[in-house]
Structure formats: structure tokens, C-alpha cells
């Protein structure tokens, strides 16, 4: 009898554990502290409302893509994942099928009618909706107005003013002060924006690089000109700062780096990182680069469900996505921590209650009104974008003097063509 009771207790424990596992899911995202806090609060509210436990994994962006690539390759990724748009193309199985579930199958849980059809189309491959688009984004300038005032000048509204600011900063504020700071990927995006402004054409068309070597050399020279004019710090200087990301860089916090070229959705973390008493403002695009309105917009990020997860986990994952994006509590808690919400419900609620970050909203409206060109899915491929990728090689090599402008252009062309399969 004792053995029988022990067996029953054991079976009950197993059943309880299985039930607990069935009512729990995992969730991953990257971001800054403000996003982490808002997301954790929203997840806690979801658990309180549904009884479904959620285990969170989150960190800053640095190294995150490599970590998630390894997780997907090992089929050990979380059930719900915040994803970059290009991951929908790069995170695939050996047979070419996606690592992500088709969310059309969960349309009875996730209200897809709340999302713009064009944005949904950007997340659809071969008829499968692989992610729910959370927001649209593009790059724009942000300035530390306080530092520019210390230098005795206004924030730049033209490229000519930005170039002139370099010498002013050096003379008035010192050698370690710059009007703008750019990481290697920032340089690549800004260069393409500049070239599109000059030549009026997409970077890649039908899987083929759409710019000649001479045109790309002009873009690389544009980046070099800013370094030569003390507008941006050298790669050596930036690496020597020892920060994982620009918002963690002491020189940004102190105002010695007075400008960034960033996603509109990133305003909150950069403003929050500044030391007290500094004014952070949204900049304008420079009309003196060319006659065209350069720049691209893209799905900023999305929420996707791992296809390898269990059916129960996928269902709960869909419920979490619906809660975060299309319910009063979720939308209120997340507000604009991932950019201006694409969900009509969330946008209307946040706008009516004054929950949208004013600077993010201002930047997003400027981005959507100005940027005119398309983004190729391979632009953000890991072979190009990662810390050991082509973009880093090209722009660090240029800054260190290892590459001439012509050599840098050819290296960039070769690297892109390799990724494009040319």
C-alpha cells in the first residue's frame, strides 16, 4: 500500500510539473533599460491576468544577434522573440524553411486587422506571416542642444553647418568633443542615405547592387570628409572609449559627443543616458546633400513565435503577443518603448492618453514624411552588419588608414555581392 501511495504521489507530482510547464512560456528581447522595465511590467500583467508564467531573457543589443543565431541554430530559442526584420530571411532551417511559425494560423488569437497591410506584407514570405510588425522606423539625427550652445552655435540644419561645427567644437570645446558620433553600421546607413539623396535610386534593386564603384567611392569619401573635419571621432578613438554601445559611452552621457544618427525608436534610451541638465532634440534632414529625399524606412522590429515550440506554447505565445500589442493594459505599459505602435488600437489609446514619447513621435513623423527608398532584406545580413562583418572591416579599415577610398569601395562591393550571390 505504501508503495502504491508513493507511486500515486509521484504521478501527481509529474502531472503537476507537466501542467506547470504547459502554462509557461519563454520570451526574449533586446533594448535599453526603459524598454526592459516596461516589458517586464507588461509581462507581469499578462501573467496576472492569464495565469501563464513567462520566463524573460533580455539584454542590450551588443552581441545579441549572434547569441540568438546560435539559439535558433540549436532549436533552443525562446517561444516568443523580438526579431529584426532581416531575421525573417536569415533564421532558416537547413531545408530553407523558416525558424518562425506562420502567424496566420493564430489569426483567431492575434487581431491582424489592427495592422497596416503593407507592414504585414513586409513580414510575409512565401505567403507565411512570420512576425507581427510592432513599429516602422528609419534613421534621423538627434542633437545635444546644450553642447552646441556651449560651443556658441545652433544645432545644424544643413551639411555645411555640420562640417563647420567640427572645427568650432575642436577650437571652443576641445579635441575630445565632436558634433556627431557614428559607429560603423551608422556610417553605412548614413552613407547610403547620402548617396540616395545625391543619385535618387535604391541601394539594391532585384538582388543587384545599384551603384557603381565611382558612386560608392563618393559615399565613402563623404564619410572620410567628416572624420577629416573633426565632425566624427576616428574608429581608434571610439574603440578606445571602451563602451559596448553609444548610449553607454561616457562621452555621450557627458555631452562631448553631441549628435547621433539613430533609429527614431531609439530616442528614449539615448535621452535617458544623458547626464542631468542637457537638452536632447530631434534634428532635420539635410537638403543640401542632393535634390532627392534619401533614406529608407523598415519594420523596426516584430514579435515572432518559434516554430519548434510546442503547440501549447505557440498558442500561449500568440496570446502574449495579442496582449502586448492589442489590449489596453499591454499597450499602455509598452507605450512607445518599441517605437510608435503600428497597432491601430495601441496607437489610438497611447495618443489619446498622452503616452507616446514626444520626441519619438516627432522623429517618426519626420522619418515617414522624408525617407523615400526601399531597404533590401540582405542589407542587414550578419556577414555585412556584425562586428566581424564587411561594414566594420570597410569603415574601420578606412579610418585606420588600411584602405584607400578606392580599396574600401571595392571591398564593400565584393562583400555585398558575395551576400547577394553575385
MOHUGI-V625304 format. One record per residue. N is the residue number from 1. RES is the residue in one small letter. SS is DSSP state (alpha for helix, beta for strand, coil for the rest). Layout:
{{N/RES/SS} {N/RES/SS}}
//
This chain:
{{1/x/coil} {2/x/alpha} {3/x/alpha} {4/x/alpha} {5/x/alpha} {6/x/alpha} {7/x/alpha} {8/x/alpha} {9/x/alpha} {10/x/alpha} {11/x/alpha} {12/x/alpha} {13/x/alpha} {14/x/alpha} {15/x/alpha} {16/x/alpha} {17/x/alpha} {18/x/alpha} {19/x/alpha} {20/x/alpha} {21/x/alpha} {22/x/alpha} {23/x/coil} {24/x/beta} {25/x/beta} {26/x/beta} {27/x/beta} {28/x/beta} {29/x/beta} {30/x/beta} {31/x/coil} {32/x/coil} {33/x/alpha} {34/x/alpha} {35/x/alpha} {36/x/alpha} {37/x/alpha} {38/x/alpha} {39/x/alpha} {40/x/alpha} {41/x/alpha} {42/x/alpha} {43/x/alpha} {44/x/alpha} {45/x/alpha} {46/x/alpha} {47/x/alpha} {48/x/alpha} {49/x/alpha} {50/x/alpha} {51/x/coil} {52/x/coil} {53/x/beta} {54/x/beta} {55/x/beta} {56/x/beta} {57/x/beta} {58/x/beta} {59/x/beta} {60/x/coil} {61/x/coil} {62/x/coil} {63/x/coil} {64/x/alpha} {65/x/alpha} {66/x/alpha} {67/x/alpha} {68/x/alpha} {69/x/alpha} {70/x/alpha} {71/x/alpha} {72/x/alpha} {73/x/alpha} {74/x/coil} {75/x/coil} {76/x/coil} {77/x/coil} {78/x/coil} {79/x/coil} {80/x/beta} {81/x/beta} {82/x/beta} {83/x/beta} {84/x/coil} {85/x/coil} {86/x/coil} {87/x/alpha} {88/x/alpha} {89/x/alpha} {90/x/alpha} {91/x/coil} {92/x/beta} {93/x/coil} {94/x/coil} {95/x/coil} {96/x/coil} {97/x/coil} {98/x/beta} {99/x/coil} {100/x/beta} {101/x/coil} {102/x/coil} {103/x/alpha} {104/x/alpha} {105/x/alpha} {106/x/alpha} {107/x/coil} {108/x/coil} {109/x/coil} {110/x/coil} {111/x/coil} {112/x/alpha} {113/x/alpha} {114/x/alpha} {115/x/coil} {116/x/coil} {117/x/alpha} {118/x/alpha} {119/x/alpha} {120/x/alpha} {121/x/alpha} {122/x/alpha} {123/x/coil} {124/x/beta} {125/x/beta} {126/x/coil} {127/x/coil} {128/x/beta} {129/x/beta} {130/x/coil} {131/x/coil} {132/x/beta} {133/x/beta} {134/x/beta} {135/x/beta} {136/x/beta} {137/x/beta} {138/x/coil} {139/x/beta} {140/x/beta} {141/x/beta} {142/x/beta} {143/x/beta} {144/x/beta} {145/x/alpha} {146/x/alpha} {147/x/alpha} {148/x/alpha} {149/x/alpha} {150/x/alpha} {151/x/coil} {152/x/coil} {153/x/coil} {154/x/coil} {155/x/coil} {156/x/coil} {157/x/coil} {158/x/coil} {159/x/alpha} {160/x/alpha} {161/x/alpha} {162/x/alpha} {163/x/alpha} {164/x/alpha} {165/x/alpha} {166/x/alpha} {167/x/alpha} {168/x/alpha} {169/x/alpha} {170/x/alpha} {171/x/alpha} {172/x/alpha} {173/x/alpha} {174/x/coil} {175/x/coil} {176/x/coil} {177/x/coil} {178/x/beta} {179/x/coil} {180/x/coil} {181/x/beta} {182/x/coil} {183/x/coil} {184/x/alpha} {185/x/alpha} {186/x/alpha} {187/x/alpha} {188/x/alpha} {189/x/alpha} {190/x/alpha} {191/x/alpha} {192/x/alpha} {193/x/alpha} {194/x/alpha} {195/x/alpha} {196/x/alpha} {197/x/alpha} {198/x/alpha} {199/x/alpha} {200/x/coil} {201/x/coil} {202/x/coil} {203/x/coil} {204/x/beta} {205/x/beta} {206/x/coil} {207/x/coil} {208/x/beta} {209/x/beta} {210/x/coil} {211/x/coil} {212/x/coil} {213/x/alpha} {214/x/alpha} {215/x/alpha} {216/x/alpha} {217/x/alpha} {218/x/alpha} {219/x/alpha} {220/x/alpha} {221/x/alpha} {222/x/alpha} {223/x/alpha} {224/x/alpha} {225/x/alpha} {226/x/alpha} {227/x/alpha} {228/x/alpha} {229/x/coil} {230/x/coil} {231/x/coil} {232/x/coil} {233/x/coil} {234/x/coil} {235/x/alpha} {236/x/alpha} {237/x/alpha} {238/x/alpha} {239/x/alpha} {240/x/alpha} {241/x/coil} {242/x/coil} {243/x/coil} {244/x/coil} {245/x/coil} {246/x/alpha} {247/x/alpha} {248/x/alpha} {249/x/coil} {250/x/alpha} {251/x/alpha} {252/x/alpha} {253/x/alpha} {254/x/alpha} {255/x/coil} {256/x/coil} {257/x/beta} {258/x/coil} {259/x/beta} {260/x/beta} {261/x/beta} {262/x/beta} {263/x/beta} {264/x/alpha} {265/x/alpha} {266/x/alpha} {267/x/alpha} {268/x/alpha} {269/x/alpha} {270/x/alpha} {271/x/alpha} {272/x/alpha} {273/x/alpha} {274/x/coil} {275/x/coil} {276/x/coil} {277/x/coil} {278/x/coil} {279/x/coil} {280/x/beta} {281/x/beta} {282/x/beta} {283/x/coil} {284/x/coil} {285/x/coil} {286/x/coil} {287/x/alpha} {288/x/alpha} {289/x/alpha} {290/x/coil} {291/x/coil} {292/x/coil} {293/x/coil} {294/x/coil} {295/x/coil} {296/x/beta} {297/x/coil} {298/x/beta} {299/x/beta} {300/x/beta} {301/x/beta} {302/x/beta} {303/x/beta} {304/x/beta} {305/x/beta} {306/x/beta} {307/x/coil} {308/x/coil} {309/x/coil} {310/x/coil} {311/x/alpha} {312/x/alpha} {313/x/alpha} {314/x/alpha} {315/x/alpha} {316/x/alpha} {317/x/alpha} {318/x/alpha} {319/x/alpha} {320/x/alpha} {321/x/alpha} {322/x/alpha} {323/x/alpha} {324/x/alpha} {325/x/alpha} {326/x/alpha} {327/x/coil} {328/x/alpha} {329/x/alpha} {330/x/alpha} {331/x/alpha} {332/x/alpha} {333/x/alpha} {334/x/alpha} {335/x/coil} {336/x/coil} {337/x/coil} {338/x/coil} {339/x/coil} {340/x/coil} {341/x/coil} {342/x/coil} {343/x/coil} {344/x/alpha} {345/x/alpha} {346/x/alpha} {347/x/alpha} {348/x/alpha} {349/x/alpha} {350/x/alpha} {351/x/alpha} {352/x/alpha} {353/x/coil} {354/x/coil} {355/x/coil} {356/x/coil} {357/x/coil} {358/x/alpha} {359/x/alpha} {360/x/alpha} {361/x/alpha} {362/x/alpha} {363/x/alpha} {364/x/alpha} {365/x/alpha} {366/x/alpha} {367/x/alpha} {368/x/alpha} {369/x/alpha} {370/x/alpha} {371/x/coil} {372/x/coil} {373/x/beta} {374/x/coil} {375/x/coil} {376/x/coil} {377/x/alpha} {378/x/alpha} {379/x/alpha} {380/x/alpha} {381/x/coil} {382/x/alpha} {383/x/alpha} {384/x/alpha} {385/x/alpha} {386/x/coil} {387/x/coil} {388/x/coil} {389/x/coil} {390/x/alpha} {391/x/alpha} {392/x/alpha} {393/x/alpha} {394/x/alpha} {395/x/alpha} {396/x/alpha} {397/x/alpha} {398/x/alpha} {399/x/alpha} {400/x/alpha} {401/x/coil} {402/x/coil} {403/x/coil} {404/x/coil} {405/x/alpha} {406/x/alpha} {407/x/alpha} {408/x/alpha} {409/x/alpha} {410/x/alpha} {411/x/alpha} {412/x/alpha} {413/x/alpha} {414/x/alpha} {415/x/alpha} {416/x/alpha} {417/x/alpha} {418/x/alpha} {419/x/alpha} {420/x/alpha} {421/x/coil} {422/x/coil}}
//
